[in-house]
Amino acid sequence: MDSGDERLWDEFHRVVNMSSRELSEWLRTRSSTPDDEEYPDRAGPHLGQRVLEILGKRKTDLIPDDFDVMRRVVDKIHGQRREDLEPTAGETHWRHRLMSLGHDPLKPPST
């Protein structure tokens, strides 16, 4: 893993401030339909599921596609948030969209 990948890993874990358990529960809650209840491990949007997969990996287990997903997620979250990621209330759909990527805008940044 080169230094750019290392920085991406760190930034991904900074902006994705929900634990894998929180994200998994959110995705199941968010898309609770009869079809999703049959396959709860596939609930939620594809990108949210990919975030969940990456959260379950070690750095050494990442594949090139994982880095692409991490870049997309970091870019999407930064595109909708300030750089400092201070807790911010907003419209419900905005918060839910971010939470489906693993970022809760009302959660204080970890130190």
GUROLUM-791453 format. One record per atom (N, C-alpha, C, CB): chain; atom name; residue number from 1; x, y, z. Coordinates in steps of 0.02 Angstrom, whole numbers. Atoms other than C-alpha are relative to their C-alpha. Glycine has a CB too. Layout:
! residues N
- A:CA:NUM:X:Y:Z
...
! end
This chain:
! residues 111
- A:N:1:43:-59:0
- A:CA:1:0:0:0
- A:C:1:45:62:0
- A:CB:1:-49:0:62
- A:N:2:-41:-59:3
- A:CA:2:77:165:-52
- A:C:2:-29:55:45
- A:CB:2:6:26:-73
- A:N:3:21:-53:-47
- A:CA:3:63:329:45
- A:C:3:-67:31:-19
- A:CB:3:54:54:4
- A:N:4:65:-26:21
- A:CA:4:-84:390:-61
- A:C:4:-57:-46:21
- A:CB:4:-2:8:-76
- A:N:5:51:48:-23
- A:CA:5:-181:231:-23
- A:C:5:-8:3:76
- A:CB:5:20:-72:-22
- A:N:6:1:-5:-73
- A:CA:6:-135:249:160
- A:C:6:-41:61:21
- A:CB:6:72:4:29
- A:N:7:38:-62:-16
- A:CA:7:-203:428:163
- A:C:7:-74:-10:-16
- A:CB:7:27:60:-41
- A:N:8:70:14:18
- A:CA:8:-362:370:74
- A:C:8:-32:-44:54
- A:CB:8:-4:-35:-69
- A:N:9:25:44:-54
- A:CA:9:-385:231:204
- A:C:9:-17:41:62
- A:CB:9:52:-55:17
- A:N:10:10:-41:-60
- A:CA:10:-365:357:345
- A:C:10:-60:48:-9
- A:CB:10:63:41:16
- A:N:11:54:-47:12
- A:CA:11:-483:484:265
- A:C:11:-68:-36:-4
- A:CB:11:13:40:-65
- A:N:12:61:40:4
- A:CA:12:-613:351:226
- A:C:12:-25:-15:71
- A:CB:12:12:-66:-40
- A:N:13:20:17:-69
- A:CA:13:-613:298:409
- A:C:13:-15:62:42
- A:CB:13:54:-42:33
- A:N:14:18:-62:-34
- A:CA:14:-623:480:463
- A:C:14:-71:21:-19
- A:CB:14:51:56:-17
- A:N:15:66:-25:22
- A:CA:15:-776:523:358
- A:C:15:-55:-52:10
- A:CB:15:3:19:-74
- A:N:16:49:52:-15
- A:CA:16:-863:355:381
- A:C:16:2:-7:76
- A:CB:16:17:-69:-37
- A:N:17:-2:-4:-74
- A:CA:17:-904:388:563
- A:C:17:-50:-46:34
- A:CB:17:-14:71:21
- A:N:18:45:50:-29
- A:CA:18:-1031:250:587
- A:C:18:37:-67:3
- A:CB:18:-66:-7:-42
- A:N:19:-31:66:-5
- A:CA:19:-975:79:648
- A:C:19:-34:-46:-50
- A:CB:19:-5:-28:72
- A:N:20:31:47:47
- A:CA:20:-1009:-71:538
- A:C:20:-67:-24:27
- A:CB:20:47:-61:-12
- A:N:21:64:20:-30
- A:CA:21:-1146:-122:660
- A:C:21:-53:54:-11
- A:CB:21:8:-15:75
- A:N:22:47:-55:9
- A:CA:22:-1228:50:653
- A:C:22:-22:4:-73
- A:CB:22:31:67:21
- A:N:23:17:-4:71
- A:CA:23:-1219:53:463
- A:C:23:-44:-58:-21
- A:CB:23:64:2:-42
- A:N:24:39:58:18
- A:CA:24:-1285:-123:446
- A:C:24:-73:7:25
- A:CB:24:32:-63:29
- A:N:25:68:-10:-27
- A:CA:25:-1433:-85:560
- A:C:25:-37:54:-38
- A:CB:25:4:19:75
- A:N:26:31:-55:37
- A:CA:26:-1466:78:468
- A:C:26:-23:-24:-69
- A:CB:26:50:59:-8
- A:N:27:18:24:67
- A:CA:27:-1465:-6:297
- A:C:27:-60:-47:3
- A:CB:27:60:-35:-33
- A:N:28:57:46:-7
- A:CA:28:-1584:-142:357
- A:C:28:-63:39:17
- A:CB:28:14:-53:54
- A:N:29:58:-41:-19
- A:CA:29:-1700:-13:436
- A:C:29:-23:42:-59
- A:CB:29:17:45:60
- A:N:30:14:-47:54
- A:CA:30:-1691:106:289
- A:C:30:-37:-34:-58
- A:CB:30:64:31:-25
- A:N:31:30:32:59
- A:CA:31:-1743:-22:160
- A:C:31:-38:-62:22
- A:CB:31:55:-19:-51
- A:N:32:37:58:-24
- A:CA:32:-1858:-135:257
- A:C:32:-61:-13:-44
- A:CB:32:-21:10:73
- A:N:33:54:24:43
- A:CA:33:-1962:-216:122
- A:C:33:-1:-76:6
- A:CB:33:10:23:-76
- A:N:34:2:74:-4
- A:CA:34:-2017:-398:111
- A:C:34:60:-33:-35
- A:CB:34:-64:-26:-30
- A:N:35:-57:30:35
- A:CA:35:-1878:-433:-15
- A:C:35:64:6:41
- A:CB:35:10:33:-69
- A:N:36:-61:-10:-39
- A:CA:36:-1743:-359:95
- A:C:36:-1:-42:64
- A:CB:36:7:74:18
- A:N:37:3:41:-60
- A:CA:37:-1805:-453:247
- A:C:37:21:-72:-15
- A:CB:37:-71:1:29
- A:N:38:-22:67:19
- A:CA:38:-1772:-614:151
- A:C:38:76:-4:-3
- A:CB:38:-31:-19:-67
- A:N:39:-73:-3:5
- A:CA:39:-1590:-560:122
- A:C:39:25:62:38
- A:CB:39:22:3:-75
- A:N:40:-18:-60:-37
- A:CA:40:-1548:-439:264
- A:C:40:72:22:-10
- A:CB:40:-11:-12:73
- A:N:41:-70:-19:12
- A:CA:41:-1362:-444:223
- A:C:41:9:38:-65
- A:CB:41:43:-61:0
- A:N:42:-3:-37:64
- A:CA:42:-1403:-363:54
- A:C:42:-43:63:2
- A:CB:42:-22:-45:-58
- A:N:43:45:-58:-6
- A:CA:43:-1515:-224:121
- A:C:43:38:65:-13
- A:CB:43:-32:2:70
- A:N:44:-28:-66:11
- A:CA:44:-1485:-45:69
- A:C:44:30:7:-69
- A:CB:44:52:16:52
- A:N:45:-30:-12:66
- A:CA:45:-1403:36:-82
- A:C:45:66:-37:-8
- A:CB:45:10:75:-11
- A:N:46:-62:37:15
- A:CA:46:-1258:-52:-167
- A:C:46:61:35:30
- A:CB:46:8:-8:-76
- A:N:47:-59:-35:-26
- A:CA:47:-1134:84:-118
- A:C:47:5:-7:76
- A:CB:47:-2:74:-21
- A:N:48:0:10:-72
- A:CA:48:-1185:71:64
- A:C:48:23:-70:19
- A:CB:48:-70:12:29
- A:N:49:-22:68:-12
- A:CA:49:-1160:-117:56
- A:C:49:76:-7:-11
- A:CB:49:-37:-49:-46
- A:N:50:-73:1:13
- A:CA:50:-986:-90:-18
- A:C:50:38:32:58
- A:CB:50:17:36:-67
- A:N:51:-32:-32:-58
- A:CA:51:-943:29:125
- A:C:51:2:-50:57
- A:CB:51:-39:64:22
- A:N:52:4:50:-53
- A:CA:52:-999:-105:246
- A:C:52:52:-56:-10
- A:CB:52:-70:-31:3
- A:N:53:-50:51:15
- A:CA:53:-888:-234:159
- A:C:53:70:25:16
- A:CB:53:-3:-21:-74
- A:N:54:-66:-29:-11
- A:CA:54:-737:-118:167
- A:C:54:13:8:75
- A:CB:54:7:67:-36
- A:N:55:-9:-7:-73
- A:CA:55:-766:-83:352
- A:C:55:19:-67:32
- A:CB:55:-64:27:31
- A:N:56:-16:66:-27
- A:CA:56:-749:-270:380
- A:C:56:67:-28:-23
- A:CB:56:-54:-48:-20
- A:N:57:-65:24:26
- A:CA:57:-580:-282:293
- A:C:57:58:32:36
- A:CB:57:5:15:-74
- A:N:58:-64:-29:-21
- A:CA:58:-402:-256:346
- A:C:58:32:34:-60
- A:CB:58:49:-56:30
- A:N:59:-33:-36:56
- A:CA:59:-293:-140:243
- A:C:59:32:-49:-50
- A:CB:59:54:47:27
- A:N:60:-35:47:44
- A:CA:60:-196:-288:175
- A:C:60:-46:-41:-44
- A:CB:60:43:-47:41
- A:N:61:49:39:39
- A:CA:61:-356:-368:108
- A:C:61:-36:41:-54
- A:CB:61:-51:-30:47
- A:N:62:34:-43:49
- A:CA:62:-410:-220:1
- A:C:62:21:-18:-71
- A:CB:62:15:73:14
- A:N:63:-13:10:71
- A:CA:63:-424:-242:-187
- A:C:63:-8:67:-35
- A:CB:63:-48:-55:-31
- A:N:64:5:-65:35
- A:CA:64:-413:-103:-319
- A:C:64:-71:29:-1
- A:CB:64:24:-7:-70
- A:N:65:68:-25:0
- A:CA:65:-603:-90:-329
- A:C:65:-19:32:67
- A:CB:65:-49:-58:-17
- A:N:66:14:-29:-66
- A:CA:66:-609:-55:-142
- A:C:66:25:72:3
- A:CB:66:32:-43:55
- A:N:67:-28:-68:-1
- A:CA:67:-498:97:-166
- A:C:67:-44:47:-41
- A:CB:67:71:1:-28
- A:N:68:46:-41:41
- A:CA:68:-615:161:-304
- A:C:68:-62:17:41
- A:CB:68:-20:-38:-64
- A:N:69:59:-12:-42
- A:CA:69:-764:141:-186
- A:C:69:17:50:55
- A:CB:69:-26:-67:30
- A:N:70:-19:-46:-54
- A:CA:70:-671:227:-45
- A:C:70:6:72:-26
- A:CB:70:67:-22:31
- A:N:71:-6:-67:30
- A:CA:71:-629:375:-160
- A:C:71:-69:30:-13
- A:CB:71:41:-3:-66
- A:N:72:68:-25:14
- A:CA:72:-811:390:-216
- A:C:72:-35:22:64
- A:CB:72:-42:-54:-36
- A:N:73:34:-15:-63
- A:CA:73:-875:387:-37
- A:C:73:30:63:31
- A:CB:73:6:-60:48
- A:N:74:-33:-60:-28
- A:CA:74:-747:514:25
- A:C:74:-21:62:-40
- A:CB:74:77:-8:0
- A:N:75:19:-57:42
- A:CA:75:-787:629:-123
- A:C:75:-73:19:11
- A:CB:75:12:-17:-74
- A:N:76:71:-15:-10
- A:CA:76:-975:613:-98
- A:C:76:-12:34:68
- A:CB:76:-42:-65:-4
- A:N:77:10:-29:-67
- A:CA:77:-965:650:88
- A:C:77:30:70:3
- A:CB:77:32:-45:54
- A:N:78:-29:-68:1
- A:CA:78:-846:797:64
- A:C:78:-41:48:-42
- A:CB:78:72:-3:-27
- A:N:79:41:-42:43
- A:CA:79:-959:862:-74
- A:C:79:-63:26:36
- A:CB:79:-20:-38:-61
- A:N:80:61:-20:-36
- A:CA:80:-1103:874:50
- A:C:80:14:26:70
- A:CB:80:-47:-57:4
- A:N:81:-18:-22:-68
- A:CA:81:-1008:922:208
- A:C:81:58:49:-3
- A:CB:81:19:-61:43
- A:N:82:-60:-41:-7
- A:CA:82:-883:1049:268
- A:C:82:59:-46:17
- A:CB:82:-9:55:55
- A:N:83:-61:39:-12
- A:CA:83:-705:989:289
- A:C:83:7:-21:73
- A:CB:83:61:40:-21
- A:N:84:-10:15:-71
- A:CA:84:-712:994:480
- A:C:84:-47:-54:26
- A:CB:84:-8:63:41
- A:N:85:49:51:-18
- A:CA:85:-860:873:486
- A:C:85:-32:10:69
- A:CB:85:33:-68:-2
- A:N:86:33:-15:-64
- A:CA:86:-930:961:639
- A:C:86:-73:-21:-5
- A:CB:86:6:76:17
- A:N:87:71:20:1
- A:CA:87:-1103:898:688
- A:C:87:-44:55:-29
- A:CB:87:-24:-19:71
- A:N:88:42:-48:35
- A:CA:88:-1230:982:576
- A:C:88:-69:-30:-11
- A:CB:88:31:21:-67
- A:N:89:68:21:14
- A:CA:89:-1418:968:572
- A:C:89:-19:24:-69
- A:CB:89:-51:27:54
- A:N:90:23:-18:67
- A:CA:90:-1497:971:402
- A:C:90:-66:-34:-13
- A:CB:90:52:-20:-54
- A:N:91:63:32:17
- A:CA:91:-1647:906:310
- A:C:91:7:-76:8
- A:CB:91:-21:18:-72
- A:N:92:0:71:-15
- A:CA:92:-1694:727:350
- A:C:92:26:-42:-58
- A:CB:92:-69:-23:19
- A:N:93:-22:40:58
- A:CA:93:-1668:660:173
- A:C:93:75:7:-12
- A:CB:93:-38:20:-62
- A:N:94:-72:-11:7
- A:CA:94:-1493:737:168
- A:C:94:38:-43:50
- A:CB:94:18:76:11
- A:N:95:-33:41:-51
- A:CA:95:-1445:653:332
- A:C:95:-6:-74:-17
- A:CB:95:-32:14:70
- A:N:96:10:71:17
- A:CA:96:-1519:487:277
- A:C:96:44:-22:-59
- A:CB:96:-73:-14:-16
- A:N:97:-43:15:58
- A:CA:97:-1425:493:111
- A:C:97:72:-9:23
- A:CB:97:-4:57:-53
- A:N:98:-68:6:-26
- A:CA:98:-1261:522:204
- A:C:98:7:-62:44
- A:CB:98:19:62:40
- A:N:99:-4:59:-44
- A:CA:99:-1300:387:332
- A:C:99:3:-64:-41
- A:CB:99:-61:-1:47
- A:N:100:-3:60:43
- A:CA:100:-1324:263:189
- A:C:100:70:-11:-27
- A:CB:100:-49:7:-57
- A:N:101:-71:6:18
- A:CA:101:-1139:296:152
- A:C:101:43:-11:61
- A:CB:101:23:63:-38
- A:N:102:-39:12:-61
- A:CA:102:-1088:271:333
- A:C:102:19:63:37
- A:CB:102:61:-38:-16
- A:N:103:-17:-64:-33
- A:CA:103:-1081:455:384
- A:C:103:-63:30:31
- A:CB:103:31:49:-50
- A:N:104:55:-33:-35
- A:CA:104:-1198:525:517
- A:C:104:21:71:14
- A:CB:104:-20:-39:66
- A:N:105:-21:-70:-9
- A:CA:105:-1187:715:506
- A:C:105:-13:28:70
- A:CB:105:-34:44:-50
- A:N:106:13:-24:-69
- A:CA:106:-1253:732:685
- A:C:106:48:-30:51
- A:CB:106:-71:-16:20
- A:N:107:-48:33:-45
- A:CA:107:-1116:623:759
- A:C:107:64:42:4
- A:CB:107:16:-73:-25
- A:N:108:-62:-39:-7
- A:CA:108:-966:716:831
- A:C:108:59:-37:-31
- A:CB:108:15:15:74
- A:N:109:-58:33:30
- A:CA:109:-801:683:742
- A:C:109:40:-36:55
- A:CB:109:46:51:-36
- A:N:110:-42:36:-48
- A:CA:110:-692:554:827
- A:C:110:69:32:3
- A:CB:110:6:-75:-18
- A:N:111:-66:-31:-8
- A:CA:111:-526:612:895
- A:C:111:53:-51:7
- A:CB:111:1:46:60
! end
